[in-house]
Structures are given as C-alpha cells and as structure tokens.
Amino acid sequence: MEKTEVPKKKFGLLKKVFLSKKYNDSLVRKLSAGELTVAQLKQINRAIKSGLSDKQLNSIINSKKDASRMSVIIDIAINVNKMNQKEVKC
C-alpha cells in the first residue's frame, strides 16, 4: 500500500481556515469535504479574512466557481459590504 502525502502548504491553509473565529460547523464540513482545490481554499481564506458573512461564504462555496471567478466574486462582496457600511453611517 502506498502512502500519499498532502503538501504542508495545504494543511497550513486548512489549519488557518479551521482556526478562524468566523467559522461554523457547516462551513468546516463543506471545506473538509475535499471538493475544493487549494486555489479555491485560498480564496475562501481571503474571504474569511476580509470579513465576509457566513451566508456570503456559503454562497461562494456552493457556487463551485473556479478560483479566479471566486476572486472576482469576493472582491465584489467586499465592495458591497463597504458600501453598505457607509450607508449605515449616514
């Protein structure tokens, strides 16, 4: 039987995502299902660090878009959130 090793980079990214304060059980289950590529996981990590809501994160994960499209969607969500924060302050 042959052992397969997962690159340490991937574990580091997963560790960051799972130890984030903004995670929930369903998000962790989705991320650990193994359906996302490392590039997609990096985008989800960026989304978490940018303060996207659980609902926004779930929408991005469920969209199953490639990493480059996820990046654009995340940028748009960040801008929408900033715009909404400005409106609340007025």
C-alpha positions in Angstrom: 0.0 0.0 0.0 1.3 3.4 -1.0 1.2 6.4 1.3 0.1 9.7 -0.2 1.3 12.8 1.4 -0.6 16.1 1.2 1.6 19.1 0.8 2.3 21.0 4.1 1.0 24.2 2.4 -2.4 22.7 2.1 -2.5 21.7 5.7 -1.4 25.2 6.7 -4.2 26.8 4.8 -6.8 24.4 6.2 -5.5 25.0 9.7 -5.9 28.8 9.2 -9.4 28.3 7.9 -10.5 25.9 10.7 -9.0 28.0 13.5 -10.6 31.2 12.2 -13.0 32.8 14.7 -15.7 33.2 12.0 -16.1 29.5 11.1 -19.2 27.4 11.8 -19.7 23.7 11.7 -21.4 23.6 8.3 -18.6 25.7 6.8 -16.0 23.4 8.2 -17.8 20.3 6.9 -18.0 21.8 3.4 -14.3 22.8 3.4 -13.2 19.4 4.6 -15.3 17.5 2.1 -12.4 17.8 -0.3 -14.4 19.2 -3.2 -12.4 22.5 -3.4 -9.0 22.9 -4.9 -6.1 24.5 -3.0 -6.6 27.7 -5.1 -10.3 27.8 -4.2 -9.5 27.2 -0.5 -7.1 30.2 -0.6 -9.9 32.4 -2.0 -12.2 31.2 0.8 -9.5 32.0 3.3 -9.2 35.5 1.8 -12.9 35.9 2.0 -12.9 34.9 5.7 -10.0 37.4 6.5 -12.0 40.1 4.6 -14.9 39.7 6.9 -17.5 38.2 4.6 -20.5 36.8 6.4 -21.3 33.1 6.8 -24.1 33.5 4.2 -21.7 35.1 1.7 -19.1 32.4 2.3 -21.6 29.6 1.8 -22.8 31.2 -1.4 -19.3 31.4 -2.7 -18.5 27.8 -1.8 -21.8 26.5 -3.2 -21.3 28.3 -6.5 -18.4 25.9 -7.3 -16.8 28.5 -9.4 -13.1 28.3 -10.3 -10.6 30.2 -8.1 -10.3 33.2 -10.5 -14.1 33.7 -10.6 -14.3 33.2 -6.8 -11.7 36.0 -6.5 -13.8 38.4 -8.5 -17.0 37.5 -6.6 -15.1 38.0 -3.3 -13.9 41.4 -4.5 -17.5 42.4 -5.3 -18.8 41.2 -2.0 -16.1 43.2 -0.1 -17.1 46.3 -2.1 -20.8 45.7 -1.4 -20.1 45.3 2.3 -18.1 48.5 2.4 -20.8 50.4 0.5 -23.4 49.0 3.0 -21.3 50.2 5.9 -21.0 53.7 4.5 -24.8 53.8 4.1 -25.4 52.8 7.7 -23.1 55.5 9.0 -25.0 58.3 7.1 
